[in-house]
Amino acid sequence: MFPKIRWRIAISYLVLVFVVMGSLAASLSRPGCLAEAACVGRSVVVAAVVMAFLAIFLALIVAERTALPLRQLTQVAKRIAGGDLHARILPQTRDEMGDLIRAFNDMMEQLAGQLATVTEQQRQFVSVLEIMADGVLITDDQGIVNLINPAATRLLATTKKAALGRSFAEVVRHHQLIQLWQECRLERREKVEAVEIGRELFLQAVVTPFLDQGTRGYLIILQDLTAVHRLQTVRRDFISNISHELRTPLASLRAVVETLQDSALEDPPAAQRFLDRAGQEVDVLTQMVEELLELSRIESGQVPLRLAPTGVADLVLIPLERLRSQAQRGDVDLLLDLPSSLPQVLADAERVQQVITNLLHNAIKFTPPEGKITVRADGPSAGQLEEVVISIRDTGIGIAQADLPRIFERFYKSDRARTRSRGGTGLGLAICRHIVQAHNGRIWVKSQEGKGSTFFFSLPISDT
């Protein structure tokens, strides 16, 4: 089929030919013109000139009608290239140029839809990278970091601006991670390794090679397993500690039983001493089991708190009087410092008294004769939290600085060689910590070895 645009040009020039030929025929048909060579020549020249002017005129019209849509299409293409994806041109003809414009518009609609899909996918990808907890880095084959997400900058203590464009070794600054990336680059396969960075960070690093349009790169995922590692450490320490604590009374019971079996039954006074010793060890085991069950119930929330507005004096006086005789036997002075203007606190009185009893008992146990223990309470100051802070300060043996961060862990005892003879299961402070935290309070300690310790815990003020 003959193209429409060619039909337009052909018809225009056919009309031109017919007009010129008609005008030439009319000129030559005049009487006597054909007999005169000059008349014929003039007619041909006039026809040629008219034909030339008409041809130029028609060419300009056809060229303008053909070029106008092309110029408009070029302008729209430039607007689209400049970012205006909604720019379009309306087809004004039904020829090939109109078909081109309609095809161009359809193409742009499809591209706009595909671009919107890609943009949404990229937005989702960026959002995932921004909020995911795992650190993500992408490097090229030379180790230059091309992408890093906020989690990775946090784990590696860097910034996005400082990391992008720098080498992987400069960004991570850790020999195990660098070596893992180098092994992946050499072996061309995924590498996984647990990496401990200092004492505060435990990572699992996964380095995976990939091809991106023929360019090799590497995806590095850093998973923060610090909390899991800490829980594993706590579990391991718990098993070790409870085994250690059970071993001593069980060994003592075994020795008592063997002694009774051998010869002590024939000596009633000796047998009675050994039976008393066995009873003491059984009491230790019973106390340990009871405190473990108590701690387990508190941690699992099976011991609901009966919170009520309570005066601080009601929380402190009962444990103080209960342990006063024990302090007197150890020649330790118990002092109380309670301001009269203290507000009431929101507390379960029985549970808080248990905390104060445990802290007072430890203070008496680790304070030498002629020592002093002061129980004090302070209300909130200007700009501080709405809470009352209760403190138990002693002049005892103190706690080593290395032991302070772990003093509230289960079974943890500072300097077991010094504390073994003083008894205790090592669970009291762990129970105190959980009870105070269940009250939305805080518990902490300050101590200097050889000069005593001060245990603090806070309770929220009652609104009523």
C-alpha positions as CSV (number, residue, x, y, z in Angstrom):
1,M,0.0,0.0,0.0
2,F,1.3,3.4,-1.0
3,P,2.2,5.4,2.2
4,K,-0.2,8.2,3.0
5,I,2.5,10.9,3.2
6,R,3.8,9.9,-0.3
7,W,0.2,10.1,-1.6
8,R,0.0,13.7,-0.3
9,I,3.2,14.7,-2.0
10,A,2.4,12.9,-5.3
11,I,-1.1,14.4,-5.5
12,S,0.3,17.8,-4.9
13,Y,2.7,17.5,-7.7
14,L,0.2,15.9,-10.0
15,V,-2.1,19.0,-9.4
16,L,1.0,21.2,-10.1
17,V,1.7,19.4,-13.4
18,F,-2.0,19.6,-14.5
19,V,-2.1,23.3,-13.7
20,V,1.1,24.1,-15.5
21,M,0.1,21.9,-18.5
22,G,-3.3,23.4,-18.6
23,S,-1.9,27.0,-18.5
24,L,0.6,26.1,-21.2
25,A,-2.1,24.5,-23.4
26,A,-4.2,27.6,-23.0
27,S,-1.4,29.9,-23.9
28,L,-0.4,27.9,-27.0
29,S,-4.1,27.6,-28.1
30,R,-4.2,31.3,-28.9
31,P,-4.7,32.0,-32.6
32,G,-1.4,32.1,-34.4
33,C,0.7,31.3,-31.3
34,L,1.9,28.0,-32.5
35,A,3.0,29.6,-35.8
36,E,5.3,32.0,-34.0
37,A,8.4,30.6,-32.4
38,A,8.6,33.6,-30.1
39,C,5.1,33.0,-28.7
40,V,5.8,29.4,-28.1
41,G,9.1,30.2,-26.4
42,R,7.4,32.8,-24.2
43,S,4.6,30.4,-23.2
44,V,7.1,27.7,-22.3
45,V,9.2,30.1,-20.3
46,V,6.1,31.4,-18.5
47,A,5.0,27.8,-17.8
48,A,8.4,26.8,-16.5
49,V,8.6,29.9,-14.2
50,V,5.1,29.2,-12.9
51,M,5.9,25.6,-12.4
52,A,9.1,26.4,-10.5
53,F,7.4,28.9,-8.2
54,L,4.5,26.5,-7.6
55,A,6.9,23.6,-7.0
56,I,8.8,25.7,-4.4
57,F,5.5,26.8,-2.8
58,L,4.2,23.2,-2.6
59,A,7.5,21.9,-1.4
60,L,7.5,24.5,1.5
61,I,3.9,23.6,2.4
62,V,4.6,19.9,2.4
63,A,7.9,20.3,4.2
64,E,6.2,22.5,6.9
65,R,3.4,20.1,7.4
66,T,5.9,17.2,7.6
67,A,8.4,19.0,9.8
68,L,6.0,20.6,12.3
69,P,5.0,17.3,14.0
70,L,8.7,16.3,14.1
71,R,9.6,19.6,15.8
72,Q,6.8,19.1,18.3
73,L,7.9,15.5,18.9
74,T,11.5,16.7,19.4
75,Q,10.4,19.3,22.0
76,V,8.3,16.7,23.9
77,A,11.2,14.3,23.8
78,K,13.5,17.0,25.3
79,R,10.9,17.7,28.0
80,I,10.7,14.0,28.9
81,A,14.5,13.8,29.0
82,G,14.4,16.8,31.4
83,G,12.2,14.8,33.8
84,D,8.7,15.8,32.6
85,L,7.4,12.3,32.1
86,H,3.8,13.5,31.6
87,A,4.6,15.5,28.5
88,R,2.6,14.3,25.4
89,I,1.8,15.5,21.9
90,L,-1.7,15.1,20.3
91,P,-1.7,13.6,16.8
92,Q,-3.3,16.0,14.3
93,T,-3.1,13.8,11.1
94,R,-4.0,10.3,10.2
95,D,-0.9,9.6,8.2
96,E,2.4,7.9,9.1
97,M,3.4,10.9,11.2
98,G,0.2,10.6,13.3
99,D,0.9,6.9,13.7
100,L,4.4,7.7,14.9
101,I,3.0,10.2,17.4
102,R,0.5,7.7,18.7
103,A,3.1,5.0,19.0
104,F,5.4,7.5,20.8
105,N,2.6,8.3,23.3
106,D,1.9,4.6,23.8
107,M,5.6,3.9,24.4
108,M,5.8,6.7,27.0
109,E,2.7,5.4,28.8
110,Q,4.3,2.0,29.1
111,L,7.7,3.4,30.1
112,A,6.0,5.6,32.7
113,G,4.2,2.6,34.1
114,Q,7.4,0.5,34.2
115,L,9.3,3.4,35.7
116,A,6.7,3.8,38.4
117,T,7.0,0.1,39.2
118,V,10.8,0.3,39.3
119,T,10.6,3.4,41.4
120,E,8.2,1.8,43.9
121,Q,10.4,-1.3,44.1
122,Q,13.5,0.8,44.6
123,R,11.6,2.8,47.3
124,Q,10.7,-0.4,49.1
125,F,14.2,-1.7,48.7
126,V,15.6,1.5,50.2
127,S,13.0,1.4,53.0
128,V,14.0,-2.2,53.9
129,L,17.7,-1.3,53.9
130,E,17.0,1.7,56.1
131,I,14.9,-0.1,58.8
132,M,16.5,-3.6,58.8
133,A,18.5,-4.5,61.8
134,D,21.2,-6.4,59.9
135,G,24.1,-4.3,58.5
136,V,24.4,-4.5,54.6
137,L,27.3,-3.4,52.5
138,I,27.9,-3.9,48.8
139,T,31.4,-3.6,47.3
140,D,32.8,-3.9,43.8
141,D,35.5,-6.5,42.9
142,Q,38.2,-4.1,44.1
143,G,36.6,-3.8,47.5
144,I,35.3,-0.2,47.1
145,V,32.1,0.3,49.2
146,N,29.2,1.2,46.9
147,L,26.3,0.8,49.4
148,I,25.9,0.8,53.1
149,N,22.8,0.9,55.2
150,P,22.3,2.7,58.6
151,A,22.5,-0.6,60.6
152,A,26.0,-1.2,59.1
153,T,27.1,2.3,59.9
154,R,26.0,1.8,63.5
155,L,27.7,-1.5,63.9
156,L,30.9,-0.3,62.3
157,A,30.9,3.1,64.1
158,T,31.1,5.1,60.8
159,T,28.9,7.3,58.6
160,K,27.5,6.8,55.1
161,K,29.5,9.8,53.8
162,A,32.7,8.4,55.3
163,A,32.1,4.9,54.0
164,L,31.0,5.3,50.4
165,G,33.8,5.3,47.9
166,R,36.4,3.9,50.4
167,S,37.8,0.5,50.6
168,F,36.2,-2.3,52.6
169,A,39.3,-2.6,54.8
170,E,39.1,1.1,55.7
171,V,35.5,0.9,56.6
172,V,35.4,-2.2,58.7
173,R,38.9,-1.9,60.3
174,H,38.8,-5.5,61.6
175,H,41.2,-8.2,60.4
176,Q,38.7,-11.1,60.5
177,L,36.1,-9.3,58.4
178,I,38.8,-8.2,55.9
179,Q,40.2,-11.8,55.7
180,L,36.6,-13.2,55.2
181,W,36.0,-10.8,52.3
182,Q,39.4,-11.8,50.7
183,E,38.6,-15.5,51.1
184,C,35.3,-15.0,49.4
185,R,37.0,-13.1,46.5
186,L,39.6,-15.8,46.0
187,E,37.2,-18.8,46.3
188,R,34.2,-17.2,44.6
189,R,31.7,-18.7,47.1
190,E,29.8,-17.6,50.1
191,K,31.7,-17.3,53.4
192,V,30.2,-17.2,56.9
193,E,32.0,-16.6,60.1
194,A,31.3,-15.4,63.6
195,V,33.4,-12.3,64.5
196,E,33.8,-10.8,67.9
197,I,34.7,-7.1,67.8
198,G,36.0,-6.0,71.2
199,R,34.0,-7.1,74.2
200,E,30.8,-5.4,73.4
201,L,29.9,-6.6,69.8
202,F,29.5,-10.1,68.5
203,L,28.7,-10.4,64.7
204,Q,27.9,-13.1,62.2
205,A,29.3,-12.0,58.9
206,V,28.0,-13.4,55.6
207,V,30.0,-12.5,52.4
208,T,28.3,-13.5,49.1
209,P,29.7,-12.9,45.6
210,F,27.3,-11.8,42.8
211,L,27.4,-10.7,39.1
212,D,25.7,-7.4,38.2
213,Q,25.6,-7.0,34.4
214,G,29.0,-8.7,34.0
215,T,30.6,-6.7,36.9
216,R,31.5,-8.8,39.9
217,G,30.6,-7.5,43.4
218,Y,30.1,-8.7,46.9
219,L,27.2,-8.5,49.4
220,I,28.2,-8.4,53.0
221,I,25.6,-8.9,55.7
222,L,26.5,-8.2,59.3
223,Q,24.1,-9.8,61.8
224,D,24.3,-8.5,65.4
225,L,24.2,-11.5,67.7
226,T,25.5,-9.7,70.7
227,A,22.3,-10.3,72.7
228,V,22.2,-14.0,71.7
229,H,25.8,-14.4,72.6
230,R,25.3,-12.7,75.9
231,L,22.3,-15.0,76.7
232,Q,24.5,-18.0,75.8
233,T,27.2,-16.7,78.1
234,V,24.6,-16.1,80.9
235,R,23.2,-19.7,80.4
236,R,26.7,-21.2,80.4
237,D,27.6,-19.2,83.6
238,F,24.3,-20.2,85.2
239,I,25.0,-23.9,84.7
240,S,28.6,-23.5,85.9
241,N,27.5,-21.4,88.9
242,I,24.7,-23.7,90.0
243,S,26.9,-26.7,89.6
244,H,29.5,-25.0,91.8
245,E,27.0,-24.0,94.4
246,L,25.4,-27.5,94.6
247,R,28.8,-29.3,94.7
248,T,29.8,-27.9,98.1
249,P,26.7,-28.8,100.1
250,L,26.4,-32.2,98.3
251,A,30.1,-33.0,99.0
252,S,29.6,-32.0,102.6
253,L,26.5,-34.2,102.9
254,R,28.3,-37.1,101.3
255,A,31.2,-36.7,103.8
256,V,28.7,-36.7,106.7
257,V,26.9,-39.7,105.5
258,E,30.1,-41.7,104.9
259,T,31.4,-40.7,108.4
260,L,28.1,-41.8,110.0
261,Q,28.3,-45.1,108.1
262,D,31.8,-45.8,109.1
263,S,31.9,-45.1,112.8
264,A,30.1,-42.1,114.0
265,L,26.9,-43.9,114.8
266,E,28.6,-45.6,117.7
267,D,29.5,-42.2,119.2
268,P,26.2,-40.4,119.9
269,P,27.6,-36.9,120.5
270,A,29.7,-37.1,117.3
271,A,26.7,-38.4,115.4
272,Q,24.6,-35.6,116.6
273,R,27.2,-33.0,115.4
274,F,27.3,-34.6,112.0
275,L,23.5,-34.7,111.8
276,D,23.4,-31.0,112.7
277,R,26.0,-30.4,110.0
278,A,23.9,-32.4,107.5
279,G,20.8,-30.4,108.5
280,Q,22.6,-27.1,107.8
281,E,23.7,-28.3,104.4
282,V,20.1,-29.4,103.7
283,D,18.9,-26.0,104.7
284,V,21.4,-24.4,102.3
285,L,20.1,-26.6,99.5
286,T,16.5,-25.8,100.4
287,Q,17.1,-22.1,100.5
288,M,18.8,-22.3,97.1
289,V,15.9,-24.2,95.5
290,E,13.3,-21.8,97.1
291,E,15.2,-18.8,95.9
292,L,15.5,-20.3,92.4
293,L,11.8,-20.9,92.3
294,E,11.1,-17.4,93.6
295,L,13.4,-15.9,91.0
296,S,11.8,-18.0,88.2
297,R,8.3,-16.9,89.3
298,I,9.2,-13.3,89.4
299,E,10.9,-13.4,86.0
300,S,8.0,-15.1,84.4
301,G,5.4,-12.7,85.9
302,Q,3.7,-15.4,88.0
303,V,4.0,-13.2,91.1
304,P,1.7,-10.3,90.5
305,L,2.5,-7.1,92.3
306,R,-0.1,-5.6,94.6
307,L,0.7,-2.0,94.1
308,A,-0.6,0.7,96.4
309,P,0.4,4.1,97.7
310,T,2.8,3.3,100.6
311,G,4.8,5.5,103.0
312,V,8.6,4.9,102.8
313,A,8.8,4.5,106.5
314,D,6.4,1.5,106.3
315,L,8.8,-0.1,103.8
316,V,12.0,0.4,105.8
317,L,11.1,0.1,109.5
318,I,10.0,-3.6,109.4
319,P,13.1,-5.0,107.8
320,L,15.3,-2.7,110.0
321,E,13.7,-4.0,113.2
322,R,13.8,-7.6,111.9
323,L,17.6,-7.5,111.4
324,R,18.5,-5.3,114.3
325,S,19.3,-8.2,116.6
326,Q,21.6,-9.8,113.9
327,A,23.4,-6.5,113.5
328,Q,23.9,-6.3,117.3
329,R,25.4,-9.7,117.4
330,G,27.9,-8.6,114.8
331,D,28.6,-5.3,116.7
332,V,27.3,-3.3,113.7
333,D,25.3,-0.1,114.1
334,L,22.1,0.4,112.1
335,L,21.2,4.0,111.4
336,L,18.0,5.4,109.7
337,D,17.8,8.7,107.9
338,L,14.3,9.4,106.6
339,P,13.2,13.0,105.8
340,S,9.7,13.8,107.1
341,S,8.6,15.3,103.8
342,L,9.0,12.2,101.7
343,P,6.0,11.5,99.3
344,Q,4.3,8.1,99.2
345,V,5.5,5.6,96.6
346,L,3.5,3.2,94.4
347,A,4.8,-0.2,95.7
348,D,4.0,-3.7,96.8
349,A,5.1,-3.4,100.4
350,E,5.9,-7.0,101.0
351,R,8.1,-7.3,97.9
352,V,10.0,-4.0,98.6
353,Q,10.6,-5.1,102.2
354,Q,12.1,-8.3,100.7
355,V,14.5,-6.1,98.7
356,I,15.5,-4.0,101.7
357,T,15.9,-7.2,103.8
358,N,18.2,-8.8,101.3
359,L,20.3,-5.6,101.0
360,L,20.5,-5.1,104.7
361,H,21.4,-8.8,105.3
362,N,24.3,-8.5,102.8
363,A,25.5,-5.3,104.4
364,I,25.5,-6.8,107.9
365,K,27.2,-10.0,106.6
366,F,30.0,-8.1,104.9
367,T,30.6,-5.3,107.5
368,P,33.2,-6.0,110.2
369,P,32.6,-5.4,113.9
370,E,32.2,-1.7,114.9
371,G,31.0,-0.9,111.4
372,K,28.0,1.2,110.5
373,I,25.1,0.7,108.1
374,T,22.9,3.7,107.1
375,V,19.5,3.4,105.5
376,R,18.5,6.6,103.8
377,A,15.7,7.8,101.5
378,D,15.7,10.9,99.3
379,G,12.8,12.5,97.4
380,P,13.0,13.9,93.9
381,S,15.0,17.1,93.3
382,A,14.2,19.8,90.7
383,G,14.6,18.4,87.2
384,Q,14.9,14.8,88.3
385,L,12.6,11.8,87.8
386,E,9.5,11.6,90.0
387,E,10.9,8.9,92.2
388,V,12.2,8.2,95.7
389,V,15.7,6.7,96.0
390,I,16.4,4.4,99.0
391,S,20.0,3.6,99.8
392,I,21.8,1.2,102.1
393,R,25.3,2.3,102.8
394,D,27.8,0.2,104.8
395,T,31.4,0.4,105.9
396,G,32.2,-3.1,104.9
397,I,34.8,-4.9,102.7
398,G,33.5,-3.3,99.5
399,I,33.3,-4.7,96.0
400,A,36.1,-4.8,93.4
401,Q,35.5,-2.6,90.4
402,A,35.7,-5.6,88.0
403,D,32.8,-7.3,89.8
404,L,30.4,-4.3,89.8
405,P,28.9,-4.8,86.3
406,R,27.9,-8.4,87.2
407,I,27.0,-8.1,90.8
408,F,23.2,-8.5,90.1
409,E,23.6,-11.7,88.0
410,R,22.4,-15.1,89.4
411,F,24.9,-16.9,91.5
412,Y,27.6,-14.2,91.0
413,K,29.7,-13.7,94.0
414,S,32.6,-11.2,94.1
415,D,35.8,-12.8,95.2
416,R,34.4,-16.3,96.1
417,A,37.5,-17.0,98.3
418,R,36.4,-14.2,100.7
419,T,32.6,-14.8,100.5
420,R,32.5,-18.6,100.7
421,S,32.7,-18.7,104.5
422,R,29.9,-16.1,104.8
423,G,27.2,-18.3,103.2
424,G,24.5,-17.2,100.7
425,T,23.4,-18.6,97.4
426,G,24.2,-15.6,95.2
427,L,20.6,-15.2,94.2
428,G,19.5,-12.4,96.6
429,L,20.7,-9.5,94.4
430,A,19.2,-11.0,91.3
431,I,15.8,-11.2,93.1
432,C,16.2,-7.6,94.2
433,R,16.9,-6.5,90.7
434,H,13.8,-8.2,89.2
435,I,11.5,-6.9,92.0
436,V,12.7,-3.3,91.5
437,Q,12.4,-3.5,87.8
438,A,8.9,-4.9,88.1
439,H,8.1,-1.6,90.0
440,N,9.5,0.4,87.0
441,G,12.4,1.4,89.2
442,R,16.2,1.3,89.0
443,I,18.8,-0.5,91.1
444,W,22.5,0.2,91.1
445,V,25.6,0.1,93.4
446,K,28.6,2.2,94.2
447,S,31.5,0.7,96.0
448,Q,35.2,1.1,96.8
449,E,37.1,-2.0,97.9
450,G,38.0,-1.8,101.6
451,K,35.8,1.2,102.2
452,G,32.3,-0.1,101.9
453,S,29.4,-0.2,99.4
454,T,26.2,1.7,98.8
455,F,23.2,0.0,97.1
456,F,20.5,2.3,95.7
457,F,17.1,1.5,94.3
458,S,14.3,3.8,93.2
459,L,10.5,3.6,93.4
460,P,8.0,5.7,91.5
461,I,6.0,8.3,93.4
462,S,2.3,7.6,93.8
463,D,0.0,10.0,92.0
464,T,-2.7,9.7,94.6
